Amino acid sequence: MAFCILHIALDTPLNSGFDYRWPCAPGEEPAVGQLALVNFGNREVVGLIIAVRHATEVPLDKLKDALAVRGQLAPLTAAWLALAAFAADYYQRPLGEVALPGLPKNLRTLTTVALDRALKKLAKGAPVHDGAPCGMPALNSAQQDAADAIGGAVGFTPLLLYGVTGSGKTEVYLQACAQVLAREADGQILILVPEINLTPQLEGNIRARFPGVMLATLHSSLSEGERMLHWLAAHQGQARIVLGTRLAILASLPHLKLIVVDEEHDPSYKQQEGLRYSARDLAVWRARQLGIPIVLGSATPSLETWHHAHSGRYRKLELRERAVKDAVLPRVTLLDMERDKPVDGITKQLMAALRQRLERGEQSLLFLNRRGYAPVISCEACGWISECTRCTSFMVLHKPEHRLRCHHCSLELRIPRHCPTCGNVDLQPLGRGTQRVEEGLQQLFPEARILRIDADSTRRKGSAQAAFDSVHRGEVDILIGTQMVAKGHDFKKLTLVGILNPDTALFSQDYRASERLFAQLMQVAGRAGRAARSEGGSASEVLVQTRYAAHPLYAAVVNHDYDRFATALLEERRQAALPPYMYQALLRAEARELALAIAFLEQARDCGAHEGITINDPIPMTMTRVFNVERAQLLVESASRPALQGFLRQWLASLRALKSRVKWSLEVDPLDI
């Protein structure tokens, strides 16, 4: 019987593909982009056909037969395969490690029951949202210009939509999408958001605006069955709009005509495990590959994007005013904690502002990016503190659960009755987390309806959206939250934002810390005053409690002056030869002993000399030990991206040849160093 050779990518770090035989008549070969079931070692696994040949360098008697081909599923397109190949090459990973995890888990199972069920369901007709179409709201002139520029863009056109918080960027996206859908009969649109909790509000807006258009959502909170159904709807072109978090950038969209990346500056777009890709950067590459427009939206663009906009690589569209008539940016005031000493973490001026909003029936938000009750408990008698036994971090006090918890390895312990070192029973919490702030507010304002939203209070599926819905309905007077509440939410009655303890980021060794802090402060400040001020209502206000009121970063926040802040920070980066003026890769090593990790990195450094490449000395990571594993890192830099990529390909071959039991990984364009 005639047969062909299927070159199949598998989810394995060994190499990019393996050859298998498949019996077939000439002209009836499987298609590139189809999935196949094969034996690998002593396991049966699903792989991706990346080439079909009639010859192989492997002796025929050594070849295994492929077990099955998933013929009922349309092949992944050449464009999608090119995207996966680019990601594999750029991030220095085998193709199978990129392509296979990007597919729904149910597609990679040995049986086709889930696939057949989903295909049958979609064959009955694409489910669309029923309801009366929602009219297009009138845009101001800046919004209309931006929507027309996006909707009318032709070919690869990268656009930065730079708009202050509340300037109506979402409405610009929607009206630009309407233009694209009207022009492209089968066109698809991909909209990316940084966090899962931002999808419900935007999903509701899209469904109301496009009731006859199928919308697919892709994020990690979906069940495997839901993800399979939505992925297939996108893959088959039935879903005209796909909304998702970073994993959606690897979705199969055969008719993609526009990409929108909302809050493009957000570090959540960078995957921090496995394939450490940037969804924003892959989105730009995908738009260039397909020759389509891409919109990067933000009130505080990343410095990389800002640099591209000012160098002419991206076109900048600006929204300088809030979209709602009579809604203005909030007044930002710095509260000097050296003069106004806080009580229970709150200064007198902030306390008075909270009371004023309560009396007027308005909402307030207190932002503290630290969950738990207190960062640590300590013994004043001997100096003992609650350190994690498995990590170089502290055990955080979670008072309602009566637990100490490590936020890095998830170790949980009961709160000790006495000091483990000296026996002192008077152990004290140090610092404040959201739980402690909530407790203090309940004592200060017993009549107030107080709600805390953080990772601890929203663990159950759907609890985050239920909490946000209660805020939108006006059932909450004071909201306490972490970064979960800082962006994307439009709270109509919220007129006051209090920011607690932002100073720690000012002294971080991470050179991106000031950029992130400024973005965070501007985003959370933007939650205030998004609606028009009512007669007799309070002016929107942001109060920042700080011990460093003279710091220039806070001056930029007070003036809402991202332009000057970003320009100054870019100049600092240029002088220090840091991104975006330098390209980086980070080699990490993990071992039971720190010396072993450092020794491996020293070997790696010594086998990697190359012109135009700087290889720094290995150092312990900031969080040196996590779950009893010691960690170190080595930074590689170059002023040329192609030179760095060429070096990494050669260097990785040398690293794989090193005999070591150290676990290591390479990250290109690291965000955390």
TIKOLLUM-293955 format. One record per residue (C-alpha): y negated, z negated, x; residue in one letter. Coordinates in pm, whole numbers, padded with zeros to 5 digits, always signed. Example, Ala and Ser with C-alpha at 12.3 -4.5 7.8 and 13.67 -1.06 7.14 Angstrom:
2
+00450-00780+01230A
+00106-00714+01367S
***
This chain:
673
+00000+00000+00000M
-00350+00078+00122A
-00575-00213+00201F
-00925-00286+00323C
-01067-00561+00541I
-01296-00813+00376L
-01535-00989+00614H
-01599-01319+00437I
-01856-01592+00507A
-01729-01946+00454L
-01911-02277+00438D
-01810-02381+00789T
-02000-02439+01113P
-01742-02244+01315L
-01882-01891+01289N
-02047-01644+01057S
-01740-01477+00902G
-01363-01423+00894F
-01153-01114+00820D
-00896-01098+00537Y
-00681-00816+00398R
-00716-00698+00042W
-00484-00437-00117P
-00684-00161-00282C
-00688+00215-00329A
-00961+00418-00159P
-01283+00398-00357G
-01176+00076-00533E
-01283-00169-00264E
-01454-00492-00371P
-01832-00493-00342A
-02035-00674-00079V
-02187-00979-00245G
-01880-01070-00451Q
-01699-01402-00420L
-01340-01422-00301A
-01072-01692-00296L
-00899-01724+00042V
-00680-01954+00249N
-00867-02126+00531F
-00654-02352+00745G
-00442-02544+00497N
-00701-02520+00217R
-00793-02269-00049E
-01169-02205-00053V
-01420-01965-00204V
-01616-01741+00030G
-01872-01462+00009L
-01785-01101+00096I
-02051-00985+00344I
-01882-00664+00462A
-01596-00432+00357V
-01425-00243+00641R
-01121-00034+00712H
-01065-00163+01064A
-01071-00498+01242T
-01045-00629+01595E
-00802-00894+01475V
-00432-00796+01505P
-00307-00704+01160L
-00013-00945+01181D
-00264-01228+01231K
-00461-01145+00917L
-00421-01342+00597K
-00449-01182+00256D
-00739-01274+00031A
-00604-01445-00282L
-00849-01320-00544A
-01188-01158-00597V
-01425-01288-00865R
-01462-00949-01030G
-01613-01081-01353Q
-01934-01182-01171L
-02186-00915-01071A
-02226-00899-00692P
-02516-01074-00529L
-02779-00816-00438T
-02850-00680-00092A
-03194-00844-00110A
-03039-01186-00177W
-02792-01140+00108L
-03083-01045+00335A
-03264-01365+00234L
-02958-01575+00319A
-02913-01388+00648A
-03276-01445+00743F
-03254-01817+00663A
-02935-01846+00866A
-03089-01668+01163D
-03425-01847+01155Y
-03284-02196+01101Y
-02999-02131+01347Q
-02709-02190+01107R
-02399-01983+01021P
-02448-01755+00721L
-02181-01929+00514G
-02358-02266+00551E
-02666-02109+00395V
-02523-01875+00132A
-02244-02086-00021L
-02429-02418-00077P
-02708-02215-00241G
-02468-02123-00524L
-02377-02353-00815P
-02083-02578-00732K
-01884-02444-01028N
-01896-02097-00874L
-01728-02234-00562R
-01436-02399-00741T
-01086-02255-00723L
-01062-02189-01097T
-01285-01961-01302T
-01278-02165-01623V
-01640-02279-01596A
-01756-01933-01492L
-01575-01760-01777D
-01710-02010-02028R
-02069-01965-01908A
-02044-01585-01905L
-01905-01589-02258K
-02188-01809-02376K
-02452-01583-02220L
-02284-01271-02362A
-02355-01399-02713K
-02723-01360-02642G
-02983-01516-02419A
-03099-01843-02578P
-03476-01844-02618V
-03713-02104-02751H
-03800-02046-03115D
-04146-02118-03240G
-04488-01973-03303A
-04653-01820-02998P
-04920-02039-02842C
-05249-01854-02796G
-05406-01804-02456M
-05687-02058-02404P
-06019-01920-02287A
-06067-01944-01912L
-06385-02008-01724N
-06506-01728-01498S
-06341-01862-01180A
-06008-01910-01358Q
-06024-01563-01511Q
-06101-01402-01176D
-05806-01585-01020A
-05564-01495-01301A
-05667-01129-01285D
-05635-01123-00906A
-05281-01261-00928I
-05173-01060-01231G
-05310-00737-01087G
-05187-00782-00729A
-04968-00499-00600V
-04722-00519-00312G
-04689-00815-00079F
-05003-01017-00146T
-05008-01382-00034P
-05274-01573-00230L
-05392-01929-00182L
-05513-02072-00515L
-05734-02352-00385Y
-05857-02560-00676G
-05977-02916-00715V
-05756-03147-00919T
-05797-03070-01288G
-05938-02721-01223S
-05672-02556-01440G
-05440-02404-01180K
-05146-02426-01422T
-05334-02223-01684E
-05413-01962-01419V
-05042-01940-01333Y
-04946-01897-01699L
-05200-01627-01776Q
-05115-01439-01456A
-04745-01463-01554C
-04830-01317-01894A
-04988-01015-01726Q
-04685-00963-01501V
-04434-00997-01786L
-04634-00752-01999A
-04645-00497-01718R
-04288-00533-01588E
-04032-00461-01862A
-03751-00654-01695D
-03954-00844-01435G
-03870-01200-01337Q
-04101-01478-01217I
-04007-01775-00997L
-04218-02091-01022I
-04151-02371-00774L
-04261-02734-00811V
-04205-03004-00548P
-04040-03274-00759E
-03802-03294-01054I
-04032-03517-01260N
-04294-03239-01264L
-04064-02990-01437T
-04061-03125-01799P
-04438-03098-01852Q
-04457-02749-01703L
-04140-02645-01885E
-04298-02749-02214G
-04610-02548-02136N
-04406-02238-02051I
-04191-02261-02363R
-04496-02303-02584A
-04671-02009-02419R
-04372-01771-02409F
-04150-01861-02707P
-03958-01531-02699G
-03888-01538-02327V
-03581-01699-02176M
-03661-01976-01928L
-03408-02108-01676A
-03456-02434-01487T
-03290-02520-01157L
-03299-02866-01003H
-03056-03135-00889S
-03077-03342-01209S
-02894-03076-01409L
-02524-03119-01473S
-02303-02869-01293E
-02239-02688-01621G
-02613-02662-01694E
-02689-02542-01343R
-02417-02277-01366M
-02550-02148-01699L
-02912-02133-01582H
-02820-01976-01247W
-02615-01706-01420L
-02900-01634-01664A
-03126-01574-01364A
-02859-01377-01174H
-02799-01144-01468Q
-03170-01091-01529G
-03168-01255-01872Q
-03401-01536-01766A
-03746-01383-01720R
-03897-01707-01586I
-03716-01945-01350V
-03866-02290-01291L
-03724-02518-01027G
-03752-02738-00722T
-03688-02620-00365R
-03324-02521-00425L
-03445-02254-00670A
-03578-02043-00382I
-03213-01948-00311L
-03150-01842-00673A
-03033-01488-00738S
-03319-01302-00910L
-03250-00926-00909P
-03584-00831-01073H
-03822-01076-00906L
-04188-00965-00937K
-04394-01280-00871L
-04347-01614-00693I
-04562-01922-00759V
-04541-02229-00532V
-04729-02515-00697D
-04850-02806-00479E
-04751-02595-00179E
-04858-02867+00065H
-04595-03111-00056D
-04340-03218+00211P
-04069-03223-00060S
-04039-02847-00013Y
-03871-02917+00321K
-03499-02995+00293Q
-03418-03300+00507Q
-03038-03277+00519E
-02791-03001+00610G
-02979-02673+00625L
-03331-02804+00691R
-03521-02515+00537Y
-03874-02494+00401S
-03868-02352+00046A
-04236-02260+00076R
-04182-02062+00396D
-03873-01889+00256L
-04074-01804-00056A
-04336-01627+00158V
-04063-01437+00346W
-03891-01341+00019R
-04218-01209-00124A
-04276-01001+00190R
-03917-00871+00179Q
-03952-00762-00185L
-04312-00645-00158G
-04441-00872-00435I
-04731-01118-00474P
-04690-01488-00399I
-04928-01765-00506V
-04957-02090-00310L
-05147-02342-00520G
-05296-02674-00410S
-05604-02895-00418A
-05518-02999-00062T
-05343-02704+00106P
-05125-02763+00409S
-05305-02698+00735L
-05069-02407+00804E
-05168-02239+00476T
-05536-02322+00525W
-05521-02167+00872H
-05362-01849+00735H
-05628-01826+00464A
-05912-01857+00715H
-05753-01616+00961S
-05729-01349+00690G
-05351-01349+00649R
-05380-01499+00299Y
-05641-01424+00035R
-05815-01739-00090K
-05899-01784-00460L
-06117-02085-00535E
-06157-02312-00839L
-06438-02552-00752R
-06489-02711-01094E
-06268-02886-01346R
-06143-02668-01628A
-06230-02901-01918V
-06594-02878-02016K
-06791-03192-01921D
-06495-03323-01713A
-06614-03402-01362V
-06446-03521-01047L
-06422-03902-01037P
-06661-04109-00830R
-06475-04257-00531V
-06581-04601-00407T
-06446-04787-00106L
-06382-05161-00156L
-06407-05345+00175D
-06129-05602+00170M
-06294-05795+00454E
-06584-05875+00218R
-06410-05877-00119D
-06095-06076-00047K
-05813-05972-00282P
-05637-06216-00510V
-05276-06118-00585D
-05353-05794-00399G
-05652-05701-00621I
-06019-05739-00531T
-06274-05881-00775K
-06441-05542-00820Q
-06113-05368-00905L
-06018-05653-01137M
-06348-05617-01324A
-06299-05241-01355A
-05951-05293-01499L
-06086-05540-01754R
-06360-05298-01857Q
-06105-05022-01925R
-05889-05260-02127L
-06188-05354-02344E
-06264-04985-02407R
-05907-04885-02481G
-05883-04662-02174E
-05601-04632-01924Q
-05589-04734-01559S
-05357-04643-01276L
-05281-04859-00974L
-05125-04660-00692F
-04915-04830-00425L
-04668-04621-00233N
-04430-04909-00166R
-04159-05001-00413R
-03982-05334-00437G
-04140-05678-00464Y
-04229-05735-00099A
-04151-05541+00221P
-03997-05848+00384V
-03932-06220+00346I
-03987-06457+00634S
-03952-06815+00752C
-04281-06967+00864E
-04096-07243+01052A
-03909-07027+01304C
-04038-06674+01249G
-03716-06528+01105W
-03766-06212+00899I
-03526-06023+00674S
-03412-05745+00906E
-03136-05505+00810C
-02821-05564+01015T
-02741-05189+01015R
-03085-05030+01061C
-03403-05086+01259T
-03585-05172+00939S
-03650-05463+00710F
-03462-05566+00398M
-03701-05522+00107V
-03719-05799-00153L
-03633-05682-00505H
-03710-05996-00704K
-03597-05889-01055P
-03252-05800-00919E
-03244-06111-00693H
-03154-05886-00401R
-03263-05783-00055L
-03217-05408-00020R
-03244-05170+00273C
-03409-04846+00161H
-03241-04654+00444H
-02871-04746+00429C
-02869-04907+00078S
-02725-05235+00207L
-02776-05509-00054E
-02762-05885+00002L
-02837-06189-00208R
-03165-06360-00134I
-03074-06643+00108P
-03128-06998-00020R
-03247-07107+00324H
-03339-06958+00658C
-03025-06831+00837P
-03175-06944+01169T
-03328-07289+01113C
-03223-07384+00760G
-03577-07399+00619N
-03565-07350+00241V
-03926-07234+00211D
-03890-06857+00257L
-04196-06652+00170Q
-04245-06287+00070P
-04486-06095+00293L
-04685-05801+00164G
-04671-05638-00176R
-04465-05374-00347G
-04497-05235-00698T
-04283-05511-00851Q
-04510-05785-00713R
-04824-05603-00827V
-04670-05573-01174E
-04595-05946-01181E
-04950-06031-01074G
-05107-05804-01335L
-04898-05956-01612Q
-05044-06295-01520Q
-05400-06164-01487L
-05392-05952-01804F
-05123-06099-02035P
-05256-05894-02328E
-05223-05560-02146A
-04938-05313-02187R
-04824-05265-01828I
-04572-05008-01707L
-04428-04955-01360R
-04297-04610-01260I
-04111-04585-00931D
-03766-04493-00803A
-03628-04833-00909D
-03755-04825-01268S
-03647-04463-01332T
-03291-04454-01199R
-03130-04355-01529R
-03136-03988-01627K
-03431-03914-01852G
-03600-04251-01791S
-03884-04102-01583A
-03977-03850-01851Q
-03955-04119-02120A
-04192-04336-01917A
-04442-04054-01865F
-04424-03966-02235D
-04522-04323-02326S
-04827-04295-02099V
-04926-03965-02260H
-04894-04120-02606R
-05139-04393-02509G
-04880-04672-02526E
-04968-04798-02177V
-05288-04969-02065D
-05218-05010-01694I
-04976-04787-01506L
-04844-04894-01166I
-04674-04628-00960G
-04575-04474-00631T
-04610-04109-00530Q
-04412-04019-00845M
-04736-04053-01045V
-04970-03901-00787A
-04958-03534-00880K
-04915-03288-01163G
-04960-03531-01454H
-05244-03487-01699D
-05323-03830-01847F
-05601-03770-02100K
-05710-04133-02145K
-05695-04237-01779L
-06040-04310-01637T
-05969-04551-01350L
-05750-04520-01042V
-05709-04812-00803G
-05551-04737-00465I
-05387-05033-00289L
-05302-05065+00079N
-05342-04707+00207P
-05442-04823+00558D
-05096-04829+00717T
-05089-04448+00740A
-05403-04453+00956L
-05204-04593+01248F
-04887-04389+01223S
-04759-04214+01536Q
-04684-03908+01320D
-04961-03655+01384Y
-04927-03532+01024R
-04994-03879+00878A
-05368-03830+00823S
-05311-03492+00656E
-05054-03645+00422R
-05266-03952+00346L
-05571-03740+00257F
-05362-03517+00030A
-05203-03819-00135Q
-05536-03990-00199L
-05697-03675-00338M
-05398-03604-00560Q
-05379-03953-00709V
-05759-03967-00744A
-05734-03646-00942G
-05543-03822-01221R
-05871-03982-01336A
-06121-03820-01570G
-05930-03501-01647R
-06053-03500-02008A
-06414-03475-02120A
-06593-03809-02126R
-06618-03949-02477S
-06937-04101-02614E
-06959-04456-02487G
-06654-04404-02264G
-06631-04498-01898S
-06715-04260-01619A
-06403-04169-01424S
-06374-04377-01111E
-06147-04424-00809V
-06154-04753-00620L
-05991-04758-00276V
-05915-05099-00127Q
-05934-05080+00252T
-06011-05281+00563R
-06140-04970+00741Y
-06414-04844+00512A
-06591-04671+00803A
-06296-04445+00884H
-06394-04075+00865P
-06090-03991+00652L
-06218-04217+00376Y
-06562-04060+00403A
-06405-03720+00332A
-06219-03867+00033V
-06541-04017-00107V
-06709-03675-00086N
-06403-03480-00211H
-06458-03274+00104D
-06125-03115+00190Y
-06293-02819+00357D
-06465-03020+00629R
-06170-03256+00673F
-05922-02968+00715A
-06151-02779+00952T
-06193-03084+01175A
-05821-03159+01169L
-05735-02800+01259L
-05965-02822+01560E
-05786-03141+01669E
-05452-02964+01634R
-05579-02667+01837R
-05701-02889+02119Q
-05377-03089+02119A
-05160-02773+02101A
-04988-02883+01779L
-04877-02679+01475P
-04999-02440+01345P
-05101-02343+01700Y
-04762-02436+01843M
-04406-02375+01721Y
-04148-02650+01744Q
-03780-02730+01712A
-03625-03075+01721L
-03281-03156+01858L
-03144-03482+01718R
-02843-03672+01851A
-02649-03959+01691E
-02399-04193+01856A
-02268-04548+01833R
-02468-04632+02146E
-02823-04516+02213L
-02742-04444+02577A
-02483-04186+02473L
-02731-04004+02251A
-02995-04005+02525I
-02741-03883+02785A
-02643-03588+02564F
-03006-03491+02513L
-03066-03511+02888E
-02778-03268+02937Q
-02928-03043+02672A
-03266-03053+02845R
-03116-02964+03181D
-02932-02656+03052C
-03229-02508+02871G
-03499-02401+03117A
-03682-02088+02998H
-04023-01932+03065E
-04278-02007+02792G
-04069-02294+02653I
-04155-02662+02692T
-03862-02904+02665I
-03983-03261+02638N
-03790-03566+02752D
-03553-03729+02503P
-03677-04041+02325I
-03535-04276+02059P
-03632-04183+01705M
-03888-04402+01528T
-03612-04529+01301M
-03368-04566+01589T
-03067-04712+01407R
-02953-04619+01056V
-02622-04746+00916F
-02513-04861+01266N
-02574-04516+01415V
-02819-04488+01705E
-03050-04187+01700R
-03258-04003+01957A
-03446-03674+01966Q
-03573-03403+02199L
-03869-03180+02111L
-03885-02813+02212V
-04217-02625+02190E
-04357-02278+02245S
-04682-02096+02170A
-04472-01794+02060S
-04245-01807+01756R
-04031-01508+01873P
-03994-01666+02218A
-03881-01995+02064L
-03632-01821+01835Q
-03487-01621+02125G
-03453-01933+02336F
-03284-02131+02058L
-03013-01866+02012R
-02920-01885+02381Q
-02961-02261+02401W
-02733-02330+02105L
-02450-02143+02276A
-02491-02374+02576S
-02506-02684+02356L
-02183-02593+02179R
-02016-02564+02519A
-02109-02920+02614L
-01818-03160+02583K
-01948-03457+02392S
-01854-03674+02097R
-02219-03708+02006V
-02314-03566+01666K
-02616-03340+01698W
-02830-03111+01484S
-03121-02875+01534L
-03424-02850+01304E
-03670-02562+01324V
-04031-02637+01221D
-03975-03013+01183P
-04213-03210+00962L
-04118-03558+01086D
-04123-03618+01460I
***
